[in-house]
Amino acid sequence: MLSAHSLALIDKEVIKYPAEQKQSAVMSALRIAQIERGWLSKECIEYVATYLEMPAIAVYEVATFYNMYELAPVGRNKVTLCTNLPCQLQGADAIAAHMQAKLGIGFGETTADGRYTLKEGECMGACGHGPLCLHNNHKMHDHLTAESVDKLLDDMK
């Protein structure tokens, strides 16, 4: 289900822990699987569980607890906007309205072309740099304005 490349990356994570604790690499394994597959299907979660020799329910618990894991398909560009109070005080509500209008979708929705998914996010730990968003869980964009959002979304095309 996962490529040899992804399995090799998971193996690099597994060796960071004692042999009897390989399940400690579950978060990294899920991240690697999601990068390859785009999201975590039930079959993918079960595959990771088998690979790490742990119960599938334990892997599912991790995948459903953390908001960076997707259990359903998302667009090629997942944009997660922080809407916690510090970002709200810095204009996140206006940025959210601008993003929704520009993309024609609300939070939790994907554009018809599958290019963008817009998510609402919890605090991302950069409160002094708001409003901000994460692109595909890996790239943070801060001090967002309507103009910088337009450029960001256009650059993602």
VOLUMVO-853157 format. One record per atom (N, C-alpha, C, O): residue in one letter; atom name; z, y, x; residue number from 1. Coordinates in steps of 0.001 Angstrom, whole numbers, plus 500000, padded with zeros to 6 digits. Layout:
BEGIN
PT aa at zz yy xx i
PT A CA Z Y X NUM
...
//
This chain:
BEGIN
PT aa at zz yy xx i
PT M N 500000 498806 500808 1
PT M CA 500000 500000 500000 1
PT M C 500000 501261 500853 1
PT M O 499424 502269 500446 1
PT L N 500627 501234 502021 2
PT L CA 500599 502378 502932 2
PT L C 499767 502015 504156 2
PT L O 499673 500852 504550 2
PT S N 499179 503030 504733 3
PT S CA 498330 502806 505907 3
PT S C 499164 502395 507110 3
PT S O 500381 502580 507141 3
PT A N 498482 501835 508096 4
PT A CA 499156 501456 509338 4
PT A C 499767 502687 510005 4
PT A O 500835 502602 510611 4
PT H N 499096 503816 509895 5
PT H CA 499606 505060 510477 5
PT H C 500941 505451 509828 5
PT H O 501901 505783 510525 5
PT S N 500995 505408 508497 6
PT S CA 502232 505761 507807 6
PT S C 503349 504769 508138 6
PT S O 504498 505165 508332 6
PT L N 503010 503492 508200 7
PT L CA 504024 502490 508541 7
PT L C 504557 502712 509958 7
PT L O 505744 502519 510220 7
PT A N 503681 503115 510856 8
PT A CA 504127 503412 512223 8
PT A C 505072 504618 512228 8
PT A O 506053 504635 512972 8
PT L N 504779 505621 511402 9
PT L CA 505671 506782 511298 9
PT L C 507020 506380 510712 9
PT L O 508062 506860 511158 9
PT I N 507001 505510 509724 10
PT I CA 508258 505015 509141 10
PT I C 509032 504231 510193 10
PT I O 510249 504378 510304 10
PT D N 508342 503407 510959 11
PT D CA 509010 502640 512015 11
PT D C 509692 503558 513025 11
PT D O 510767 503230 513527 11
PT K N 509080 504706 513330 12
PT K CA 509706 505671 514245 12
PT K C 510998 506229 513663 12
PT K O 511941 506536 514393 12
PT E N 511029 506357 512338 13
PT E CA 512255 506816 511682 13
PT E C 513307 505712 511666 13
PT E O 514487 505975 511896 13
PT V N 512890 504493 511399 14
PT V CA 513810 503354 511305 14
PT V C 514555 503141 512617 14
PT V O 515750 502846 512606 14
PT I N 513871 503284 513739 15
PT I CA 514529 503003 515028 15
PT I C 515582 504041 515406 15
PT I O 516282 503872 516404 15
PT K N 515702 505084 514642 16
PT K CA 516749 506079 514889 16
PT K C 518127 505576 514452 16
PT K O 519150 506174 514786 16
PT Y N 518141 504480 513709 17
PT Y CA 519380 503956 513136 17
PT Y C 519640 502544 513660 17
PT Y O 518714 501870 514110 17
PT P N 520892 502097 513604 18
PT P CA 521174 500704 513981 18
PT P C 520345 499763 513103 18
PT P O 520054 500081 511949 18
PT A N 519972 498623 513644 19
PT A CA 519091 497677 512947 19
PT A C 519598 497322 511556 19
PT A O 518809 497191 510619 19
PT E N 520910 497166 511419 20
PT E CA 521458 496781 510116 20
PT E C 521537 497968 509138 20
PT E O 521963 497807 507994 20
PT Q N 521128 499141 509591 21
PT Q CA 521168 500342 508748 21
PT Q C 519785 500954 508541 21
PT Q O 519664 502165 508360 21
PT K N 518747 500128 508565 22
PT K CA 517383 500666 508456 22
PT K C 517147 501406 507151 22
PT K O 516243 502238 507080 22
PT Q N 517940 501128 506107 23
PT Q CA 517793 501823 504843 23
PT Q C 518131 503313 504979 23
PT Q O 517806 504110 504098 23
PT S N 518776 503678 506069 24
PT S CA 519090 505092 506302 24
PT S C 517823 505932 506469 24
PT S O 517877 507157 506368 24
PT A N 516713 505300 506717 25
PT A CA 515442 506005 506872 25
PT A C 514714 506192 505543 25
PT A O 513541 506564 505530 25
PT V N 515398 505938 504425 26
PT V CA 514717 505962 503130 26
PT V C 514130 507336 502801 26
PT V O 513014 507410 502286 26
PT M N 514842 508409 503080 27
PT M CA 514302 509735 502746 27
PT M C 513039 510031 503550 27
PT M O 512057 510546 503016 27
PT S N 513075 509706 504816 28
PT S CA 511893 509917 505655 28
PT S C 510740 509032 505204 28
PT S O 509590 509468 505169 28
PT A N 511051 507798 504863 29
PT A CA 510006 506873 504410 29
PT A C 509348 507386 503129 29
PT A O 508126 507322 502988 29
PT L N 510148 507889 502206 30
PT L CA 509590 508435 500969 30
PT L C 508736 509670 501248 30
PT L O 507679 509852 500644 30
PT R N 509202 510516 502166 31
PT R CA 508419 511709 502521 31
PT R C 507068 511311 503114 31
PT R O 506037 511884 502760 31
PT I N 507075 510346 504000 32
PT I CA 505838 509883 504634 32
PT I C 504908 509265 503594 32
PT I O 503705 509525 503594 32
PT A N 505469 508451 502715 33
PT A CA 504655 507829 501660 33
PT A C 504051 508886 500749 33
PT A O 502887 508784 500361 33
PT Q N 504833 509894 500409 34
PT Q CA 504324 510949 499529 34
PT Q C 503239 511773 500201 34
PT Q O 502286 512192 499543 34
PT I N 503367 512008 501479 35
PT I CA 502314 512745 502186 35
PT I C 500999 511962 502114 35
PT I O 499936 512541 501892 35
PT E N 501082 510657 502303 36
PT E CA 499860 509842 502256 36
PT E C 499313 509711 500838 36
PT E O 498110 509862 500626 36
PT R N 500172 509435 499877 37
PT R CA 499729 509094 498522 37
PT R C 499653 510294 497582 37
PT R O 498982 510226 496553 37
PT G N 500331 511390 497921 38
PT G CA 500342 512560 497061 38
PT G C 501513 512595 496096 38
PT G O 501952 513670 495688 38
PT W N 502022 511425 495727 39
PT W CA 503168 511299 494844 39
PT W C 503706 509883 494974 39
PT W O 503091 509042 495628 39
PT L N 504851 509615 494354 40
PT L CA 505501 508317 494509 40
PT L C 505435 507530 493197 40
PT L O 506221 507767 492280 40
PT S N 504507 506612 493123 41
PT S CA 504404 505740 491961 41
PT S C 505515 504700 492018 41
PT S O 506160 504524 493051 41
PT K N 505732 504015 490903 42
PT K CA 506723 502935 490861 42
PT K C 506383 501885 491918 42
PT K O 507271 501382 492606 42
PT E N 505109 501560 492044 43
PT E CA 504670 500559 493025 43
PT E C 504942 501022 494453 43
PT E O 505329 500224 495306 43
PT C N 504738 502303 494707 44
PT C CA 504984 502842 496049 44
PT C C 506476 502796 496374 44
PT C O 506864 502433 497484 44
PT I N 507302 503164 495409 45
PT I CA 508753 503111 495611 45
PT I C 509190 501676 495892 45
PT I O 510010 501438 496779 45
PT E N 508653 500736 495151 46
PT E CA 508993 499323 495373 46
PT E C 508509 498846 496742 46
PT E O 509181 498051 497400 46
PT Y N 507350 499329 497165 47
PT Y CA 506822 498969 498476 47
PT Y C 507759 499475 499585 47
PT Y O 508077 498743 500522 47
PT V N 508191 500724 499465 48
PT V CA 509125 501288 500451 48
PT V C 510424 500485 500452 48
PT V O 510980 500197 501511 48
PT A N 510899 500129 499272 49
PT A CA 512135 499338 499181 49
PT A C 511989 498000 499905 49
PT A O 512866 497598 500671 49
PT T N 510885 497327 499657 50
PT T CA 510641 496048 500323 50
PT T C 510556 496238 501832 50
PT T O 511128 495460 502596 50
PT Y N 509845 497268 502256 51
PT Y CA 509667 497529 503682 51
PT Y C 511009 497800 504365 51
PT Y O 511232 497378 505499 51
PT L N 511896 498507 503668 52
PT L CA 513196 498841 504241 52
PT L C 514274 497810 503903 52
PT L O 515442 497978 504252 52
PT E N 513859 496741 503218 53
PT E CA 514768 495651 502862 53
PT E C 515983 496155 502084 53
PT E O 517131 495890 502442 53
PT M N 515692 496893 501005 54
PT M CA 516760 497405 500154 54
PT M C 516346 497296 498695 54
PT M O 515153 497180 498413 54
PT P N 517276 497330 497769 55
PT P CA 516918 497218 496353 55
PT P C 516046 498393 495904 55
PT P O 516272 499537 496299 55
PT A N 515060 498094 495083 56
PT A CA 514159 499138 494590 56
PT A C 514926 500214 493839 56
PT A O 514572 501390 493926 56
PT I N 515958 499845 493112 57
PT I CA 516729 500828 492354 57
PT I C 517386 501838 493289 57
PT I O 517516 503009 492933 57
PT A N 517798 501410 494464 58
PT A CA 518427 502320 495427 58
PT A C 517411 503357 495922 58
PT A O 517752 504526 496103 58
PT V N 516176 502929 496139 59
PT V CA 515127 503854 496568 59
PT V C 514772 504790 495417 59
PT V O 514569 505987 495619 59
PT Y N 514701 504237 494219 60
PT Y CA 514410 505050 493040 60
PT Y C 515492 506114 492837 60
PT Y O 515181 507245 492465 60
PT E N 516747 505764 493077 61
PT E CA 517843 506733 492954 61
PT E C 517639 507911 493895 61
PT E O 517865 509058 493508 61
PT V N 517217 507645 495119 62
PT V CA 516954 508716 496075 62
PT V C 515764 509559 495610 62
PT V O 515819 510788 495631 62
PT A N 514699 508890 495196 63
PT A CA 513478 509592 494790 63
PT A C 513699 510478 493567 63
PT A O 513044 511511 493425 63
PT T N 514616 510082 492683 64
PT T CA 514859 510891 491486 64
PT T C 515934 511949 491698 64
PT T O 516022 512897 490917 64
PT F N 516745 511809 492726 65
PT F CA 517811 512777 492968 65
PT F C 517285 514061 493601 65
PT F O 517695 515156 493218 65
PT Y N 516389 513931 494555 66
PT Y CA 515903 515093 495300 66
PT Y C 514614 515627 494680 66
PT Y O 513724 514860 494312 66
PT N N 514528 516971 494569 67
PT N CA 513379 517565 493889 67
PT N C 512118 517644 494746 67
PT N O 511083 518089 494251 67
PT M N 512165 517237 495986 68
PT M CA 510953 517291 496814 68
PT M C 510058 516068 496615 68
PT M O 508925 516029 497095 68
PT Y N 510583 515070 495900 69
PT Y CA 509784 513879 495638 69
PT Y C 509140 513996 494261 69
PT Y O 509780 514406 493293 69
PT E N 507884 513634 494191 70
PT E CA 507126 513713 492942 70
PT E C 506916 512313 492394 70
PT E O 506411 511437 493097 70
PT L N 507300 512100 491140 71
PT L CA 507161 510802 490502 71
PT L C 505959 510750 489566 71
PT L O 505765 509780 488834 71
PT A N 505168 511795 489602 72
PT A CA 503927 511864 488825 72
PT A C 502939 512675 489669 72
PT A O 503350 513465 490518 72
PT P N 501655 512484 489438 73
PT P CA 500663 513229 490226 73
PT P C 500859 514744 490114 73
PT P O 501215 515269 489059 73
PT V N 500618 515416 491219 74
PT V CA 500655 516884 491268 74
PT V C 499344 517363 491875 74
PT V O 498569 516572 492412 74
PT G N 499109 518651 491785 75
PT G CA 497910 519232 492366 75
PT G C 497927 519136 493879 75
PT G O 498959 518860 494490 75
PT R N 496769 519367 494469 76
PT R CA 496676 519322 495939 76
PT R C 497593 520349 496584 76
PT R O 498072 520148 497700 76
PT N N 497834 521440 495888 77
PT N CA 498725 522486 496382 77
PT N C 499886 522640 495417 77
PT N O 499741 523221 494342 77
PT K N 501038 522116 495809 78
PT K CA 502245 522277 494994 78
PT K C 502957 523524 495493 78
PT K O 503355 523605 496656 78
PT V N 503112 524493 494603 79
PT V CA 503781 525741 494931 79
PT V C 505103 525762 494177 79
PT V O 505130 525753 492946 79
PT T N 506195 525790 494927 80
PT T CA 507526 525798 494340 80
PT T C 508149 527163 494586 80
PT T O 508447 527529 495723 80
PT L N 508340 527906 493514 81
PT L CA 508895 529256 493596 81
PT L C 510393 529204 493381 81
PT L O 510861 528610 492410 81
PT C N 511152 529820 494276 82
PT C CA 512599 529905 494122 82
PT C C 512899 530895 492996 82
PT C O 512433 532034 493008 82
PT T N 513685 530435 492030 83
PT T CA 514056 531304 490910 83
PT T C 515573 531468 490803 83
PT T O 516078 531870 489755 83
PT N N 516298 531162 491871 84
PT N CA 517747 531383 491876 84
PT N C 518050 532884 491913 84
PT N O 517170 533700 492188 84
PT L N 519277 533224 491639 85
PT L CA 519670 534618 491471 85
PT L C 519266 535540 492626 85
PT L O 518711 536604 492355 85
PT P N 519510 535197 493897 86
PT P CA 519110 536137 494948 86
PT P C 517604 536447 494936 86
PT P O 517203 537590 495153 86
PT C N 516785 535437 494684 87
PT C CA 515338 535692 494609 87
PT C C 514993 536454 493334 87
PT C O 514099 537300 493342 87
PT Q N 515697 536159 492229 88
PT Q CA 515472 536906 490988 88
PT Q C 515757 538385 491207 88
PT Q O 515013 539244 490734 88
PT L N 516834 538675 491924 89
PT L CA 517193 540075 492186 89
PT L C 516176 540773 493077 89
PT L O 516128 542002 493136 89
PT Q N 515360 539978 493772 90
PT Q CA 514335 540539 494652 90
PT Q C 512937 540464 494017 90
PT Q O 511936 540708 494692 90
PT G N 512869 540131 492730 91
PT G CA 511598 540189 492021 91
PT G C 510907 538865 491745 91
PT G O 509715 538852 491436 91
PT A N 511624 537748 491849 92
PT A CA 510986 536443 491625 92
PT A C 510450 536306 490206 92
PT A O 509455 535615 489988 92
PT D N 511101 536958 489230 93
PT D CA 510611 536862 487861 93
PT D C 509223 537477 487724 93
PT D O 508375 536936 487015 93
PT A N 508986 538593 488391 94
PT A CA 507661 539226 488361 94
PT A C 506640 538371 489109 94
PT A O 505492 538256 488680 94
PT I N 507053 537776 490216 95
PT I CA 506156 536898 490975 95
PT I C 505808 535669 490139 95
PT I O 504657 535232 490134 95
PT A N 506789 535109 489435 96
PT A CA 506534 533952 488577 96
PT A C 505510 534305 487502 96
PT A O 504567 533551 487265 96
PT A N 505695 535431 486864 97
PT A CA 504754 535860 485824 97
PT A C 503357 536063 486413 97
PT A O 502360 535702 485788 97
PT H N 503286 536631 487594 98
PT H CA 501993 536865 488253 98
PT H C 501311 535533 488599 98
PT H O 500119 535361 488344 98
PT M N 502063 534601 489176 99
PT M CA 501502 533291 489523 99
PT M C 501008 532562 488271 99
PT M O 499911 532003 488259 99
PT Q N 501819 532574 487234 100
PT Q CA 501449 531888 486002 100
PT Q C 500187 532494 485392 100
PT Q O 499318 531769 484908 100
PT A N 500088 533819 485414 101
PT A CA 498899 534478 484865 101
PT A C 497674 534177 485722 101
PT A O 496601 533889 485191 101
PT K N 497824 534240 487024 102
PT K CA 496686 534001 487924 102
PT K C 496184 532566 487812 102
PT K O 494976 532328 487810 102
PT L N 497113 531604 487718 103
PT L CA 496726 530195 487668 103
PT L C 496465 529696 486249 103
PT L O 495810 528671 486063 103
PT G N 496969 530408 485260 104
PT G CA 496788 529983 483873 104
PT G C 497637 528778 483495 104
PT G O 497288 528024 482587 104
PT I N 498755 528599 484196 105
PT I CA 499671 527482 483934 105
PT I C 501104 527976 483985 105
PT I O 501387 529048 484520 105
PT G N 501999 527187 483426 106
PT G CA 503428 527471 483514 106
PT G C 504084 526560 484536 106
PT G O 503426 525739 485175 106
PT F N 505388 526719 484677 107
PT F CA 506132 525838 485575 107
PT F C 506014 524395 485097 107
PT F O 506077 524119 483899 107
PT G N 505844 523489 486042 108
PT G CA 505729 522070 485720 108
PT G C 504332 521655 485289 108
PT G O 504133 520521 484854 108
PT E N 503366 522549 485403 109
PT E CA 501997 522247 484987 109
PT E C 501052 522277 486189 109
PT E O 501353 522848 487237 109
PT T N 499901 521638 485991 110
PT T CA 498864 521562 487020 110
PT T C 497580 522149 486451 110
PT T O 497253 521928 485285 110
PT T N 496856 522894 487272 111
PT T CA 495588 523454 486815 111
PT T C 494606 522332 486481 111
PT T O 494703 521228 487017 111
PT A N 493672 522627 485598 112
PT A CA 492714 521616 485126 112
PT A C 491907 521013 486276 112
PT A O 491524 519845 486221 112
PT D N 491651 521803 487312 113
PT D CA 490873 521301 488447 113
PT D C 491714 520498 489437 113
PT D O 491190 519994 490430 113
PT G N 493017 520376 489172 114
PT G CA 493904 519596 490045 114
PT G C 494228 520277 491354 114
PT G O 494757 519648 492270 114
PT R N 493920 521544 491452 115
PT R CA 494121 522261 492709 115
PT R C 495566 522732 492904 115
PT R O 496081 522692 494022 115
PT Y N 496222 523177 491830 116
PT Y CA 497558 523765 491947 116
PT Y C 498531 523152 490941 116
PT Y O 498175 522886 489793 116
PT T N 499750 522937 491390 117
PT T CA 500876 522646 490509 117
PT T C 501924 523696 490805 117
PT T O 502219 523982 491965 117
PT L N 502482 524266 489761 118
PT L CA 503508 525301 489907 118
PT L C 504858 524721 489506 118
PT L O 505017 524186 488409 118
PT K N 505816 524833 490400 119
PT K CA 507159 524304 490152 119
PT K C 508180 525424 490302 119
PT K O 507977 526388 491039 119
PT E N 509274 525265 489586 120
PT E CA 510410 526160 489718 120
PT E C 511395 525473 490644 120
PT E O 511695 524293 490461 120
PT G N 511902 526192 491634 121
PT G CA 512771 525566 492623 121
PT G C 514143 526190 492698 121
PT G O 514365 527332 492294 121
PT E N 515049 525406 493226 122
PT E CA 516407 525878 493486 122
PT E C 516435 526596 494832 122
PT E O 515414 526696 495512 122
PT C N 517580 527081 495201 123
PT C CA 517746 527848 496427 123
PT C C 517151 527109 497626 123
PT C O 517384 525915 497817 123
PT M N 516394 527830 498412 124
PT M CA 515736 527249 499577 124
PT M C 516395 527707 500878 124
PT M O 515882 527442 501965 124
PT G N 517528 528390 500762 125
PT G CA 518322 528744 501929 125
PT G C 517790 529910 502733 125
PT G O 518123 530051 503910 125
PT A N 516978 530738 502130 126
PT A CA 516458 531918 502833 126
PT A C 516586 533136 501920 126
PT A O 515631 533885 501717 126
PT C N 517768 533309 501385 127
PT C CA 518002 534306 500342 127
PT C C 517669 535729 500773 127
PT C O 517309 536552 499931 127
PT G N 517778 536032 502025 128
PT G CA 517450 537371 502515 128
PT G C 515969 537631 502634 128
PT G O 515563 538737 502993 128
PT H N 515149 536633 502339 129
PT H CA 513702 536759 502510 129
PT H C 512946 536622 501201 129
PT H O 511728 536448 501206 129
PT G N 513647 536698 500085 130
PT G CA 513011 536505 498788 130
PT G C 512166 537682 498353 130
PT G O 512204 538754 498957 130
PT P N 511420 537469 497316 131
PT P CA 511185 536178 496692 131
PT P C 510343 535290 497603 131
PT P O 509564 535774 498424 131
PT L N 510520 533965 497435 132
PT L CA 509811 533051 498329 132
PT L C 509404 531784 497610 132
PT L O 509899 531462 496530 132
PT C N 508476 531068 498251 133
PT C CA 508015 529800 497705 133
PT C C 507755 528814 498838 133
PT C O 507629 529194 500002 133
PT L N 507678 527546 498470 134
PT L CA 507305 526481 499400 134
PT L C 505942 525953 498996 134
PT L O 505659 525782 497810 134
PT H N 505105 525698 499977 135
PT H CA 503791 525093 499746 135
PT H C 503866 523647 500209 135
PT H O 504077 523370 501390 135
PT N N 503690 522728 499265 136
PT N CA 503712 521290 499544 136
PT N C 504945 520844 500327 136
PT N O 504855 519966 501185 136
PT N N 506088 521445 500032 137
PT N CA 507384 521092 500627 137
PT N C 507498 521387 502117 137
PT N O 508534 521091 502712 137
PT H N 506476 521954 502736 138
PT H CA 506506 522076 504192 138
PT H C 506355 523494 504726 138
PT H O 506829 523782 505825 138
PT K N 505723 524370 503995 139
PT K CA 505451 525720 504503 139
PT K C 506081 526752 503583 139
PT K O 505741 526828 502402 139
PT M N 506994 527543 504122 140
PT M CA 507655 528574 503337 140
PT M C 506902 529893 503474 140
PT M O 506453 530262 504559 140
PT H N 506776 530585 502362 141
PT H CA 506169 531923 502324 141
PT H C 507210 532853 501718 141
PT H O 507708 532605 500620 141
PT D N 507536 533927 502439 142
PT D CA 508611 534797 501983 142
PT D C 508134 536216 501728 142
PT D O 506975 536557 501967 142
PT H N 509050 537028 501239 143
PT H CA 508774 538424 500897 143
PT H C 507506 538547 500041 143
PT H O 506646 539389 500302 143
PT L N 507409 537702 499026 144
PT L CA 506204 537646 498201 144
PT L C 506009 538916 497384 144
PT L O 506950 539490 496837 144
PT T N 504743 539331 497326 145
PT T CA 504307 540420 496462 145
PT T C 503120 539894 495668 145
PT T O 502598 538821 495969 145
PT A N 502694 540634 494670 146
PT A CA 501522 540209 493906 146
PT A C 500318 540052 494840 146
PT A O 499544 539104 494704 146
PT E N 500164 540963 495770 147
PT E CA 499040 540909 496702 147
PT E C 499140 539705 497644 147
PT E O 498142 539025 497886 147
PT S N 500328 539441 498171 148
PT S CA 500463 538294 499090 148
PT S C 500300 536976 498338 148
PT S O 499798 536005 498905 148
PT V N 500713 536926 497077 149
PT V CA 500514 535726 496260 149
PT V C 499022 535491 496034 149
PT V O 498547 534362 496151 149
PT D N 498279 536557 495711 150
PT D CA 496831 536420 495514 150
PT D C 496170 535859 496763 150
PT D O 495348 534947 496680 150
PT K N 496529 536406 497922 151
PT K CA 495937 535926 499184 151
PT K C 496347 534478 499450 151
PT K O 495511 533657 499828 151
PT L N 497623 534162 499256 152
PT L CA 498132 532810 499480 152
PT L C 497385 531804 498618 152
PT L O 496919 530785 499126 152
PT L N 497265 532070 497339 153
PT L CA 496591 531136 496435 153
PT L C 495118 531030 496755 153
PT L O 494546 529944 496672 153
PT D N 494490 532137 497119 154
PT D CA 493067 532089 497499 154
PT D C 492862 531286 498774 154
PT D O 491885 530547 498891 154
PT D N 493778 531424 499734 155
PT D CA 493679 530679 500993 155
PT D C 493872 529182 500780 155
PT D O 493394 528383 501585 155
PT M N 494563 528786 499709 156
PT M CA 494791 527364 499424 156
PT M C 493569 526682 498844 156
PT M O 493490 525454 498831 156
PT K N 492623 527457 498369 157
PT K CA 491435 526850 497741 157
PT K C 490743 525959 498722 157
PT K O 489722 525354 498394 157
//
